[in-house]
Amino acid sequence: MCGIVGYIGKREAAPLLLEGLQRLEYRGYDSAGIAIHSSGTGRSAGLKTAKTKGRVRDLGDRLPKRFAGRTGIAHTRWATHGAPSDTNAHPHLDADEKVAVVHNGIIDNASELRTRLGAEGVTLVSETDTEVLAHLIARSEADSLEARVQEALRHVEGTYGIAVLHADFPDRVVVARNGSPVVLGIGEHEMFVASDVAALVSHTRQVVTLDDGEMATITADDYRTYTTEGSRTSAAPETVEWAAESYDMGGHDTYMHKEIAEQAEAVDRVLRGRIDDRFATVHLGGLNLDAREARTMRRVKILGCGSAYHAGMIGAQLIEELARIPADAEPASEFRYRNPVVDPDTLYIAVSQSGETYDTLAAVQELKRKGARVLGVVNVVGSAIAREADGGVYVHAGPEVCVVSTKCFTNTAVAFALLALHLGRIRDLSVADGKRIIAGLRRLPEQIAQIMGEEDGIEALAQDYAKAQSMMFVGRVRGFPVALEASLKLKEVSYIHAEAYPASELKHGPLALIEPAVPTVAIVPADELADKNRATLEEIKARSGTILAIAHEQQEKADHTLVVPRNEPELDPVLMGIPLQLLAYHTALALGRDIDKPRNLAKSVTVE
């Protein structure tokens, strides 16, 4: 959930590290810091650090004018141990300031290590778990920096992505990964390291992604990878799909607005090259699941967290409707702790935008240990879940920088529609229904563009709804995951309290909350449940509730209706969520929120 950047080469490191941190600030933004191996002589040689509570721009303002050096590491933080402060900011140093460490993840036995170090006479100055690493490395008497880091890591329990500098080894940076991403960037007579390729793509598109239990040493001209036990590994460079411009704001005021606006193009991209008109199905070559195996699957279990979980709920409904396989979705964060029964006839699907979500990755690893077949539905090519899974589907949403997910959520739902169609056509879905779904999929980009054309009206509505202290979101069957996701978007970005319920559950308790000051957003598609949904509006109106309906036609009982183009019933949820993304965005804008960097949140949740 934090950002790491490192550099070694012929250029001054500080400007490059600051630039990298700015590209990674969506991963954490409560404090930031840099450590440079000074290129001076005598007393000016060694490690220099600068760190501060606040944003990367604050760090840039605090850097000394003379902060020269061609090797360095940097960090932007999302606090886990210790409140945001200058002292708790990374990098962390040992007492002699010879070792500097930046760290993503959580050291589970940090308290035990702090006690042990204290008993040995070490004074720790921060509240963080990370500081123990700097002291453990400094206290090692091994001959090489690599061996010192390896020795320190043998005492550590938990997750980490780390980068280490040492004053006595000025020609290298040592990095290691266990559960938190680390990527090397291969330049010409220079090398980079980062926790996300976003920090690298303006300098190189050749990257090496470390696996768990793997380490690397980078020098200006080379890199080598090896295990934490010292065995050499053969990690080869890959070419990053996206160029640096993909991570820019592209003329929009925020990344969130840019990413909402990109959805028509993004959906077109996830469909491109996959539709097979001849057989009314789709090609998903990365599944590694042939027709015979697919027909033996008796159940589908989808695992994800946050927006990925909500997209998985849509996916489960699509698989049940189109493939007639029992399917359900569950938060990965709960699944991995409840000692689940792992059925050999169940197909498990892990969903993650980053492909590095720790709870989901841990669930995948546990399933693989128990012999389950696991597919991944992820956005980032070569990510940990993509590598761990037996096969899967890339959603091709493109880089998503805003902390709250919009285009990746939409593309994930569409990817599930493709998977459901594929499984359905292997089983009992007719050619006619296959063609119907394909025609609906092809209409999606144009219909998304049509919704974007109504943005001014949604912005005007948001001015009124920004006055609410709390909001209710309701939907029935296909509409319920839409309600959940819309509720999450609003609370994430505007900080307005919001709850989502199945519309059928209102009378079982939540009706007690209905009053004029608590608006209800109701998902009302023109499907087989339209009469039931209109009855829900009647219930709310009878209790003087304010209603915003998301519907295919004007709703008489609603105070306001956002009319959405109609697609096939199975695909309507994809479209009905988009005006609610815009509503959340413009509500937050009206309230003056920091839209791309909501308080207390970070983009890639790589810790528990």
C-alpha positions in Angstrom: 0.0 0.0 0.0 3.1 2.2 0.0 5.3 3.2 -2.9 9.0 2.3 -3.3 11.4 3.8 -5.8 15.2 3.2 -6.2 17.8 4.3 -8.7 21.5 3.7 -9.5 23.3 5.1 -12.5 25.0 8.1 -13.9 22.3 10.7 -13.3 21.5 12.6 -10.2 19.1 10.3 -8.2 17.0 12.8 -6.2 15.0 14.3 -9.1 14.3 10.8 -10.5 13.2 9.5 -7.2 10.9 12.4 -6.6 9.4 11.9 -10.0 8.9 8.2 -9.3 7.2 9.0 -5.9 4.8 11.4 -7.6 3.7 8.6 -9.9 3.3 6.2 -7.0 1.6 8.7 -4.6 -1.8 6.9 -5.1 -0.3 4.0 -3.2 0.2 6.1 -0.1 0.4 9.8 0.8 0.7 10.4 4.5 4.5 10.9 4.5 7.5 10.5 2.2 11.3 10.3 2.3 14.5 9.8 0.3 18.0 8.4 1.2 20.9 9.1 -1.1 24.4 7.7 -1.2 26.3 10.9 -1.3 28.9 11.2 -4.0 31.1 13.5 -1.8 34.3 12.7 -0.1 35.4 12.7 3.6 32.6 13.8 5.9 30.2 14.5 3.1 30.3 10.9 1.9 27.8 8.3 3.1 24.0 8.4 3.4 21.9 11.5 3.4 18.2 11.4 4.1 15.3 13.8 3.9 11.8 12.8 5.0 8.6 14.5 6.1 5.0 14.0 7.1 2.7 15.0 4.2 2.7 14.7 0.4 5.6 14.2 -2.0 5.5 17.9 -2.9 6.3 18.7 0.8 9.3 16.4 0.6 10.4 18.2 -2.6 10.2 21.5 -0.8 12.3 20.2 2.1 15.1 18.7 0.1 18.5 20.5 0.8 19.8 22.4 -2.2 23.0 20.2 -2.1 21.5 16.7 -2.1 23.8 15.1 -4.7 24.2 11.4 -5.3 23.7 8.9 -8.1 22.3 6.0 -5.9 19.2 6.3 -3.8 15.9 4.9 -2.5 12.6 6.6 -1.7 9.2 5.9 -0.2 5.7 7.3 0.0 3.8 5.9 2.9 0.4 4.6 3.9 0.6 4.2 7.7 0.3 0.8 9.3 2.6 1.0 12.4 2.7 4.5 13.9 0.9 7.6 13.0 2.1 9.8 10.1 5.1 11.8 11.3 8.6 12.9 10.2 10.1 10.2 12.5 7.8 7.4 11.2 8.4 8.2 7.6 10.7 6.0 5.6 13.6 5.4 4.9 14.6 4.1 8.3 18.2 4.1 9.5 20.3 2.2 12.0 22.0 4.1 14.9 25.2 4.7 12.9 23.2 5.8 9.8 25.0 3.3 7.6 21.9 1.4 6.6 18.8 2.8 5.0 15.7 0.7 4.4 12.3 1.3 2.7 9.6 -1.3 3.2 6.1 -2.1 2.1 4.2 -4.8 4.0 3.9 -5.7 7.7 6.5 -7.5 9.9 4.3 -9.6 12.1 6.9 -10.2 14.7 8.1 -6.6 14.9 7.2 -6.3 18.6 9.2 -9.3 19.5 12.2 -8.0 17.5 11.9 -4.5 19.0 12.0 -6.1 22.5 15.1 -8.2 21.5 16.9 -5.3 20.0 16.2 -3.1 23.0 17.6 -5.8 25.3 20.8 -5.7 23.2 21.2 -2.0 23.8 19.6 -0.7 20.5 17.4 2.4 20.8 14.6 2.5 18.3 13.4 6.0 17.5 10.2 5.3 15.5 7.0 3.4 16.1 7.3 1.5 12.9 7.9 -2.2 12.2 10.3 -1.3 9.5 13.0 0.2 11.7 14.0 -3.2 13.1 15.2 -4.3 9.6 17.7 -1.4 9.5 19.2 -2.5 12.8 19.2 -6.2 12.0 21.1 -5.5 8.8 23.5 -3.2 10.5 24.3 -5.7 13.2 25.2 -8.5 10.7 28.9 -9.2 10.3 28.5 -11.0 6.9 31.0 -10.0 4.1 28.4 -8.8 1.6 25.3 -6.6 1.7 23.4 -9.4 0.1 24.3 -11.8 2.9 23.5 -9.2 5.6 20.0 -8.7 4.2 19.5 -12.4 3.9 20.6 -12.9 7.5 18.2 -10.2 8.7 15.3 -11.6 6.7 15.7 -15.0 8.5 14.5 -13.3 11.6 11.4 -11.7 10.0 7.9 -13.0 9.9 5.4 -11.3 7.6 5.3 -9.6 4.3 7.8 -7.2 2.7 9.0 -5.5 -0.4 12.2 -3.8 0.6 15.1 -1.8 -0.9 18.3 -1.4 1.1 21.3 1.0 0.8 24.5 0.6 2.8 27.2 3.3 3.2 29.9 0.6 2.9 28.5 -0.8 -0.4 28.0 2.4 -2.6 27.8 0.5 -5.9 24.6 -1.4 -5.3 21.0 -1.5 -4.0 19.7 -4.8 -2.6 15.9 -5.6 -2.8 13.7 -8.4 -1.7 10.1 -9.5 -2.0 7.7 -11.6 0.1 4.1 -10.8 -0.5 4.6 -7.2 -1.6 5.5 -6.3 -5.2 9.0 -5.4 -6.3 9.9 -4.6 -9.9 13.3 -3.9 -11.5 13.6 -1.5 -14.4 16.4 -2.2 -16.9 18.0 0.9 -18.3 21.1 1.7 -20.3 24.0 2.1 -17.7 21.3 2.7 -15.1 18.9 0.6 -13.1 15.6 1.3 -11.3 13.5 -0.5 -8.7 9.9 0.2 -7.8 6.8 -1.3 -6.2 4.8 -0.5 -9.4 5.8 -0.1 -13.0 4.1 3.4 -13.0 7.3 4.7 -11.5 9.4 3.2 -14.3 7.7 3.7 -17.6 9.0 7.2 -18.3 12.5 5.7 -18.3 12.3 2.1 -19.4 9.7 -0.4 -20.5 11.9 -3.4 -19.8 11.1 -4.8 -16.4 11.8 -7.8 -14.2 9.1 -8.8 -11.6 10.4 -10.6 -8.5 8.6 -13.6 -7.1 8.0 -14.2 -3.4 11.1 -15.4 -1.7 13.3 -13.7 -4.4 16.0 -11.0 -4.0 17.9 -8.9 -6.4 21.1 -6.8 -6.5 21.1 -3.9 -8.9 24.2 -2.0 -10.0 24.5 0.7 -12.7 25.3 -1.8 -15.4 23.6 -5.1 -14.3 21.3 -7.0 -12.1 21.2 -10.4 -10.7 18.3 -12.3 -9.0 18.5 -15.0 -6.4 16.5 -16.6 -3.5 16.6 -15.5 0.1 18.7 -18.7 0.6 21.2 -17.6 -2.0 20.4 -19.8 -5.0 20.6 -18.0 -8.3 17.4 -17.5 -10.3 16.9 -16.6 -13.9 14.3 -13.7 -14.0 14.2 -12.4 -17.6 13.0 -8.9 -18.6 9.5 -8.3 -20.0 8.1 -5.4 -22.0 5.6 -3.2 -20.2 2.3 -2.9 -22.1 1.6 0.8 -21.3 3.6 3.8 -22.1 4.3 6.8 -19.8 1.4 8.8 -21.3 -1.1 6.3 -20.1 -0.3 7.4 -16.5 -0.8 11.1 -17.2 -4.0 13.0 -16.5 -4.7 13.7 -20.2 -6.3 17.1 -19.8 -8.7 16.1 -17.0 -8.8 17.8 -13.6 -8.5 14.4 -11.8 -7.5 10.9 -12.6 -11.0 9.7 -11.4 -12.7 11.8 -14.1 -10.2 10.7 -16.7 -10.8 7.1 -15.9 -14.6 7.4 -15.9 -14.4 9.1 -19.3 -12.1 6.3 -20.7 -14.6 3.5 -20.1 -16.1 3.4 -23.6 -12.6 2.9 -25.0 -11.6 0.5 -22.2 -14.7 -1.7 -22.8 -14.0 -1.8 -26.5 -10.4 -2.9 -25.6 -11.5 -5.9 -23.4 -13.8 -7.1 -26.2 -11.3 -6.6 -29.1 -10.2 -9.8 -30.7 -12.2 -12.1 -28.4 -15.6 -12.4 -30.1 -16.3 -15.4 -32.3 -19.4 -14.7 -34.4 -19.2 -18.0 -36.2 -20.0 -20.0 -33.1 -21.7 -17.2 -31.1 -19.0 -17.4 -28.4 -15.7 -15.8 -27.4 -12.0 -16.8 -27.4 -10.3 -16.6 -24.0 -6.9 -18.2 -24.8 -5.4 -17.6 -21.4 -7.9 -19.7 -19.5 -6.0 -23.0 -19.9 -9.4 -24.7 -19.4 -10.6 -26.9 -22.2 -14.2 -27.8 -22.9 -14.1 -31.2 -21.3 -12.7 -29.7 -18.1 -15.2 -26.9 -18.1 -18.1 -29.3 -18.3 -16.9 -31.2 -15.2 -17.0 -28.0 -13.0 -20.1 -28.2 -10.7 -19.7 -24.9 -9.0 -17.9 -21.5 -9.3 -16.6 -19.5 -6.4 -15.4 -16.0 -7.0 -13.0 -14.2 -4.5 -12.2 -10.5 -4.4 -12.0 -7.5 -2.1 -13.8 -4.1 -2.4 -14.8 -3.2 -5.9 -13.4 -6.5 -7.2 -15.7 -8.4 -4.9 -18.7 -6.4 -6.2 -17.6 -7.1 -9.8 -17.4 -10.8 -8.8 -21.0 -10.7 -7.6 -22.0 -9.5 -11.0 -19.8 -12.2 -12.5 -21.5 -14.9 -10.3 -24.9 -13.9 -11.5 -23.8 -13.9 -15.1 -22.3 -17.4 -14.8 -25.5 -18.7 -13.2 -27.7 -17.1 -15.8 -25.7 -17.9 -18.9 -23.8 -21.1 -18.0 -26.3 -22.5 -15.5 -23.5 -23.3 -13.1 -24.1 -22.5 -9.4 -21.9 -19.6 -8.6 -21.3 -17.1 -5.7 -18.9 -14.5 -4.7 -17.2 -14.0 -1.3 -14.8 -11.5 0.1 -11.3 -13.1 -0.2 -10.4 -11.5 3.2 -13.0 -13.7 4.9 -12.6 -16.8 2.8 -9.0 -17.4 3.7 -9.7 -17.4 7.4 -12.8 -19.6 7.7 -11.1 -23.0 6.9 -13.2 -23.5 3.7 -14.0 -26.8 2.2 -12.1 -26.9 -1.1 -14.0 -29.0 -3.6 -12.2 -30.5 -6.6 -15.3 -29.9 -8.8 -15.3 -26.2 -8.0 -13.7 -23.6 -10.2 -12.2 -20.7 -8.1 -11.8 -17.3 -9.7 -9.6 -14.6 -8.0 -10.4 -11.0 -8.9 -8.0 -8.1 -8.4 -7.3 -4.8 -10.2 -3.6 -4.8 -9.3 -3.2 -8.6 -9.2 -1.3 -8.0 -5.9 -4.1 -7.6 -3.4 -2.7 -9.4 -0.4 -5.9 -11.0 0.9 -6.8 -12.3 -2.5 -3.3 -13.5 -3.3 -3.1 -15.4 0.0 -6.5 -17.1 -0.7 -5.1 -18.1 -4.1 -2.0 -19.6 -2.5 -4.1 -21.5 0.0 -6.3 -22.9 -2.7 -3.4 -23.9 -4.8 -1.9 -25.7 -1.8 -5.1 -27.7 -1.5 -5.1 -28.7 -5.1 -7.9 -26.3 -6.4 -8.1 -25.0 -9.9 -7.8 -21.2 -9.8 -8.3 -18.7 -12.5 -7.4 -15.0 -12.3 -9.3 -12.0 -13.5 -6.8 -9.1 -13.2 -5.8 -5.9 -14.9 -2.0 -5.9 -14.5 -0.2 -8.3 -16.8 2.4 -10.4 -15.0 1.1 -9.6 -11.5 1.4 -12.1 -8.7 -2.1 -13.4 -9.0 -1.7 -13.8 -12.8 1.5 -15.8 -12.2 0.0 -17.9 -9.4 -3.2 -18.8 -11.1 -3.7 -21.7 -13.5 -5.0 -19.4 -16.2 -7.3 -16.4 -16.5 -8.6 -13.3 -18.2 -6.9 -9.9 -18.4 -9.4 -7.1 -18.3 -7.3 -4.6 -20.3 -8.7 -1.5 -18.6 -5.3 0.2 -18.8 -3.5 1.9 -15.9 -5.9 3.1 -13.1 -4.3 5.7 -10.9 -7.2 7.1 -8.9 -7.5 5.2 -5.6 -11.2 4.5 -6.2 -11.8 2.0 -9.0 -14.1 2.9 -11.9 -13.0 1.7 -15.4 -11.4 -1.4 -13.9 -14.6 -2.3 -12.1 -16.6 -1.9 -15.4 -14.1 -3.8 -17.5 -14.0 -6.6 -14.9 -17.8 -7.0 -15.1 -17.5 -7.2 -18.9 -14.7 -9.7 -18.6 -17.0 -11.9 -16.5 -19.7 -11.5 -19.2 -17.2 -12.9 -21.7 -16.3 -15.8 -19.3 -20.0 -16.6 -18.6 -20.7 -16.6 -22.4 -17.7 -18.9 -23.0 -18.8 -21.3 -20.3 -22.5 -21.1 -21.4 -21.8 -22.0 -25.0 -19.7 -25.0 -23.8 -22.7 -26.1 -21.9 -26.4 -25.4 -22.8 -26.6 -21.7 -23.9 -28.2 -21.6 -27.4 -26.6 -20.0 -30.4 -29.5 -17.5 -30.4 -28.7 -16.4 -26.9 -25.0 -16.3 -27.6 -25.7 -14.0 -30.5 -28.0 -11.9 -28.3 -25.3 -11.4 -25.7 -22.6 -10.7 -28.3 -24.8 -8.0 -29.8 -25.3 -6.5 -26.3 -21.6 -6.5 -25.6 -21.0 -4.7 -28.9 -23.5 -2.0 -27.9 -21.8 -1.2 -24.6 -19.1 1.3 -25.7 -21.6 3.5 -27.6 -24.1 3.3 -24.7 -21.4 4.3 -22.2 -20.5 7.3 -24.3 -24.2 8.2 -24.3 -24.3 8.1 -20.5 -21.2 10.3 -20.4 -23.1 12.8 -22.5 -25.5 13.3 -19.6 -22.8 14.3 -17.2 -24.0 18.0 -16.8 -27.3 16.8 -15.5 -25.7 14.4 -13.1 -23.4 17.2 -11.9 -26.4 19.4 -11.2 -28.1 16.6 -9.2 -24.9 16.1 -7.2 -25.2 19.6 -5.8 -28.4 18.6 -4.0 -27.2 15.2 -2.9 -24.0 16.6 -1.5 -26.1 18.1 1.3 -27.0 14.6 2.6 -25.4 13.3 5.8 -26.3 9.7 4.9 -27.7 7.8 1.8 -29.3 4.5 1.1 -28.7 2.4 -2.0 -31.0 -0.4 -2.9 -31.2 -2.9 -5.8 -32.8 -6.3 -6.4 -30.9 -9.4 -7.8 -28.8 -7.9 -10.7 -29.2 -4.4 -9.2 -27.8 -5.3 -5.7 -24.1 -5.5 -6.7 -24.6 -2.1 -8.5 -26.0 -0.7 -5.3 -23.1 -2.0 -3.3 -20.5 -0.6 -5.6 -22.3 2.8 -5.9 -22.5 3.0 -2.1 -18.8 2.2 -1.8 -17.9 4.8 -4.4 -19.8 7.5 -2.6 -18.4 6.8 0.8 -14.8 6.4 -0.5 -14.6 9.7 -2.4 -17.2 12.0 -0.7 -17.0 10.7 2.9 -20.9 10.7 3.0 -22.1 7.7 5.0 -23.8 5.2 2.7 -25.4 1.8 3.1 -26.5 -0.7 0.4 -29.2 -3.3 0.9 -31.1 -5.7 -1.3 -34.4 -3.9 -2.0 -36.3 -7.0 -0.8 -34.6 -6.5 2.7 -35.9 -2.9 3.3 -39.0 -4.1 5.2 -36.8 -6.3 7.4 -35.2 -3.4 9.2 -33.6 -0.6 7.0 -37.0 1.1 6.5 -36.5 2.5 10.0 -33.8 4.8 8.5 -36.0 6.3 5.7 -36.8 10.0 6.1 -36.5 13.1 3.8 -33.0 13.7 5.0 -31.8 10.3 4.0 -32.1 10.0 0.2 -32.4 6.5 -1.4 -30.8 5.6 -4.7 -32.8 2.8 -6.3 -31.6 0.6 -9.1 -34.7 0.0 -11.3 -34.0 -1.9 -14.5 -36.9 -2.7 -16.9 -36.6 -6.4 -16.3 -38.7 -9.2 -14.9 -38.5 -7.6 -11.5 -39.7 -4.1 -12.6 -43.0 -4.3 -10.7 -41.3 -5.5 -7.5 -38.9 -2.5 -7.8 -41.7 0.0 -8.3 -43.3 -1.4 -5.2 -40.1 -0.6 -3.3 -40.3 3.0 -4.5 -43.9 3.1 -3.2 -42.7 1.9 0.3 -40.0 4.6 0.4 -42.3 7.3 -0.8 -45.0 6.4 1.7 -42.4 7.2 4.4 -41.5 10.6 2.9 -38.2 9.3 1.5 -36.3 11.2 -1.2 -35.7 8.9 -4.2 -33.1 9.0 -7.0 -33.9 6.2 -9.5 -31.4 4.7 -12.0 -33.8 3.3 -14.6 -34.5 2.7 -18.2 -37.5 5.1 -18.1 -38.8 7.9 -15.9 -40.1 6.6 -12.6 -43.3 8.3 -11.4 -42.5 7.9 -7.6 -38.9 9.1 -7.9 -37.9 12.7 -7.1 -35.2 12.3 -9.8 -34.5 9.7 -12.5 -31.3 9.1 -14.3 -32.3 7.3 -17.5 -29.8 4.7 -18.7 -29.8 3.1 -22.2 -31.2 -0.4 -22.2 -29.1 -3.4 -23.1 -29.7 -7.1 -22.6 -31.0 -7.8 -19.0 -27.8 -9.7 -18.1 -25.6 -6.8 -19.2 -27.7 -3.9 -17.7 -25.6 -3.8 -14.5 -22.6 -2.7 -16.5 -24.3 0.4 -17.6 -26.3 1.2 -14.5 -23.2 1.7 -12.4 -21.7 4.4 -14.6 -24.0 7.4 -13.8 -23.5 6.5 -10.1 -19.7 6.8 -10.5 -20.3 10.3 -11.9 -22.7 11.1 -9.1 -20.0 10.1 -6.5 -17.4 12.1 -8.4 -19.4 15.3 -8.6 -20.7 15.0 -5.0 -17.1 14.8 -3.8 -16.2 17.7 -6.1 -19.0 19.8 -4.6 -17.7 19.0 -1.1 -14.1 19.9 -2.0 -12.7 16.4 -1.4 -9.3 15.3 -2.5 -10.8 13.0 -5.1 -7.8 11.0 -6.3 -6.4 10.5 -2.8 -9.2 10.0 -0.3 -8.3 10.1 3.3 -7.2 6.9 5.0 -7.1 4.9 1.7 -4.5 3.7 -0.8 -4.8 2.0 -4.2 -3.2 -1.4 -4.0 -3.9 -3.1 -0.7 -0.8 -5.3 -0.3 -1.1 -5.7 3.5 -3.8 -7.4 5.6 
